[in-house]
Amino acid sequence: MKTLSLTLAAISASMISASALAANYQIDHAHSAVTFETGHLGVSRLPGRFNEFSGSYTWSNDNLSENAVSIEIQADSIDTNHTDRDEHLRSPDFFNVRQ
């Protein structure tokens, strides 16, 4: 199963409340989503999402350079609400999820 990984470092103080407790956190599926939007022929916008993902983030009030985010996305969980398009996106033309 192919995954996409995203790691961000040095989260800005404006992204998380200054009153947040310094700690390591897990991404909560009940309050999170991995979504995207793409153009179609320059006429319309198509929304999509990845249904399976996990991740964590570290927050430090005292040392912003310790702040970090790590997210792993299951590429085969892509969902654009169109079965044929989703299968094409899973193919070797795009994510090649079987490799």
Secondary structure by P-SEA (a helix, b strand, c coil): cbbbbbbbcccccccccccccccccccccccccccccccccccbbbbbbbcccccbbbbbcccccccbbbbbbcccccccccaaaaaaaaccccccccc
